[in-house]
Amino acid sequence: MAYPHGFLDEVRARIRVSEIVSQKVKLTRRGNEYVGLSPFKTEKTPSFTVNDQKGFYHCFATGEHGDIFTFLIKTSGLSFPEAVEQLANQAGLEVPKASPEQAAREKKRHSLYEVMEIACQHYQRALRSSAGAEALEYLKGRGLTDETIARFRLGFAPADGSALMRELTGQEVEQKLLIEAGLFRQGRDGRAPYAFFRDRVLFPIADRRGRIIAFGGRFMGDAKAAGVGKYINSPDTPLFDKGRTLYNLAEARQATHDRQPLIVAEGYMDVIALSQAGLEGGVAPLGTALTEDQITALWQMDQLPYLCFDGDEAGRRAAAKAADRAIPMLGAGRSMKFVFLPEGQDPDSLVQSEGRGAFEAVMDSAKPMDQFLWERESRAKPVTTPEQRADLEVRLNEIADAIPDEVVAKYYRRAFGDRIWQLMREQRNGGAGKAGGYAPQRRFSKPYRRIEGSAPHSQELRGQVLKKNTGGNVFGVMQQKTILACLGFHPNLLDEFEEQVGAIPFAPDLQRVFQTILRAYATLEDPSSEAVMNVLRNGECAEITAKLFATMQLHTYGLGRDRSFGHARDILDDIFNRTHASASLEQEVKSGLSEKNQDREERILRAIDALRRIEDERSFD
């Protein structure tokens, strides 16, 4: 809501920043300011300052900066209106009233909150009574301590709900409010209302501010024989919308602000068991698959939550539903990881039997979204024929196309493309080999040869040296064209030079040609030169390809299909050797310029002379 002019300034004027910050950070006065350890970053030397005169805090370690409202939002997970209400109460100010209609709705909501709180306390007392002895024994048999039972405010609803009715009506609560709160249902044919929860262990469900808005209940008897559900939740009410609520949301908000992982489990007991083991960032949907609203609530707490599923087929189907729901919502930084538990285990049983460490070990093996989707699609159908591979590519592209964020979609297409290429390569290498029987050994496993007149090169691999010593694109346009021409005329060179060519930042048009060659070589049943060239000349890169290969036919190297495989391989060897030598010599020149000794000038001149010879010998650019 919009606040009257001057209201927020009045709150700021009544409360010093140091008063709020000192509730979270130990502050030490230093001149006109206070200093302390950053609440936003683990550190040993204080970098966090508070200035009451200017009314702000600043963290030099992280750049976080703000006032009393910002600090509460950042460290306690409150929304802005929640922070305003809390600070206004502390300042002794009343938050401005809404319109009469809004006020009426809020009054009813506050009345319902009060009803739910009374009911929660009633159920808590019932659990400790003789009527709740069996329910309490059940909870303790599940490994819960008295402290955990109290912290989660677990309770019991007796088979007879008359005691709750008497308590609530005794406090002058109208029956219609009891029904509206979901605690009672109206009897048929004018009969008296009856309790919604009967003979059930109750799990209070709170909103993001910790206010009780609903309950979940587990039946203590034989649910099947009684003809009732084993687990039920409160019906939807003005306070409670099952599809927008997460169990344990308030506690998880604080835990994630304290840098604990956000873990989405299946049920109440999973969340409670994780919390008892020290993992307090657990939440659970309420008996349904994750909804868009729940996913949004997750990302407001942590942009990379862990979703836990059983390791069986049912668990994977549930994971697939969650992934499909999230795909159209993905954005930069927003995703999720998928945790599959050992068969027959859930978070509750795992931490109870093997401890927190065992669960964290499973979390360490969590699958990123793109990996999970790849595994789902690549395992769904065979991918041994060209048509089946094409079908896999179509399905993966449809997933990427469903992502509205173009940047994220681009990286998904790239990740899927890389995996398709790797899959096809593994299939081909695991078979009878390439046409012609050539099975090359990777040449980038060999060290570079030395260039006469230059300083000795380190015995590092080609790909490693290029990545280490060069920050920009050391390959000229003509070199890039030559490399692509070699691959077009002799695509099986990819087996030998895949790593080095893949590291080249091609010009945009040439990158499209390279990706087309890669895709054709990975998916064609017989990726011969003729087949790959046919894809290039008849696809979206046809115009670029025509210009490229016309140029290369006239090139000094005399590239063409009629030239041998060995000739093309020697060309690529020459390009990568000279580029590596050039990069190493440039590094040597830079190193020489930073030295202060009598050999400095001689080293620099020798390296520059070698660089000139390399440039003179090149046929490119």
Steps between C-alpha positions, in 0.01 A plus 500: 500500500602865459594672826421869574771752428743522789387181676809292415727796586331522841574131563865555400524804729377301804725196460879510466654266243738367767201390713377269225840384378625418851228234525692305234856637513733572792595865448799695631503879504773662292475879487164603358429152367461140614690209347443124505532179303288490187167317534512442124838326478720285722805703597757544777573871462205741543394668175144591602422857616193675643449875502207617711543864401460419130251221567661222304724192520765400246688174445832551324544126447180449299383849405170458688361839604171617647290623792300333779235366262758356259691333782193315627407392147855376427569322829157381615333421168210739559310670222498881497150533652597250770815697581299824513244349736764355734703821519192721531386293800846533653489877441158527663330603178182362349521393139251707296163337453374366170165579339179392682465197272863401552464559871198267517688225320803546722283492813353168394846366419635608838202336668577177311866520602392525862267200460777291344741592777249398768443171319874434470553547872201274570645223282841537665347449845298204373819326387630510857170377646398138557299510177817582305727240661499273195567789263791622716643149509473484121696826458772393740512163325580693180808637674373847593616659822281700737682813388423431134135419575467830686689703238275379219194536729376149421163408647218251509134523403290255708226296336247723674541864398254634754775624733637733231150627424438574869833682535449717194134586565593565861723778369203642307619375159206466261438159349511641148861602562585145609364370170667777300833415666467138386491360854137382481255400230130571495295188569246382248129561534553776755707290735766657720847566356757221547879516533695472174800333671422196715740243645797650320851618580502861387775698327433875514557680168616861529528789256824683425461700821455191717124543554298178504274483194421127468578150625606172351383186675611134507232247594597288801281200423453280193418763238390246240262324736362832616455618143701818550824638361816421694618859454273800449547877501266779598265606221577825319398802708550878488834431672608180326553413134660157471655573161674813625622376838810308605534317830765656731532809280569750781784298654650419160506869405717576800719192444572593139587854606747334738648326192353157555389309189134504401374141483161401359383168648177307459338516842483652846709230670780540244521872572489449877764224496733715287456793738571281803822392324604864455375559145237761575433618143253224418153560355231277351206550263171392646420170334519622140766556236679834521297788357626814326422704811698261720796504261495881509498488881800265491701731275422794725694316770771329294551502125633142498288281731555126538197286408502156669335199342494125553742316275229278348300554183223683687759741639635572153149564369445749782832665418401523134176677593689752711751561222231549236322746729822698553631509140281795386606688814878460470708816493856613550613351830165329570499121478481194725696187581357148518593264784409133462513303823605135529215263424270452796627811678353844559666797676341399832620138492843592364591755767348284774697190398825645367514861619531841341826414324333227296233739377756769416697240303189434290455876453855520365393275213203721408437536127467846342184563302663463156662170596174359636312600186769351278494170687120489487481560126802294392379198699136528398550344155778326305744734324685264266365601159514840325124536538513425873784747548304761311201435726719550808630828361146620423382419854795678657453805278134513603612518863740785424234679294266493803744712702395866463840640599694499172840498668412200715342326200819554301711331764256209525525447122876507527504257794264261322703528180820414684336197658358377169845529348658311789233228490543441128876501534485240776263285296724522196822428692334209673415341164706382206674829440477749214462436132840417361612337819698802625507524877728793580675555830448850632793715395439761770639245745842577349710802602571774253817493298748782561532790255861571413629823650237524769522426868420136590128435532355334805386145445133588550217375285389722215150568622625577853766746380264687271242541776768605750698748293243673283221725611355596163450338160844420359353339187457734203197475273695322225632251755144435619386445141790264436416295809134470395598405145720220634211372712250531215715303257618255766244498789664207680777742598263592782603180676850640519452874540163529677640654818712764327242600238226515763699763693516740202266804521397497133348804332115479521440374142787255526374379837175398329699302244700330774185406694345358181809285437494378860132416486530322166800296609321399821168401346570366152519123473794532257659842562711501185631816340228484233224459761624786722554731201149420380359612839704820484402588143128431546445637848474843660875556447486440123601852397781526752621152405510582129716807561718324752591197291538699179758711679680200642528324162716796389694516822877449506455170681298368207230350718244278336341157514771376267774580749580227753384461857863521607546829317203655683626364830843657439329834433318489835819392673682795347229749602483384862880467535564849370219653704630331811854613429384854438301510825796363696742749347266791568485388859880487506519857372260615774704315762821655373359851522428446870853375581795707613824321406771518234350221289167679475562682169653196331205277602246751370678548168539127449129440567393787272723369222344154532152653487587683177624181340176324592295784349713500184448126458119518539285483193198648678352849540 
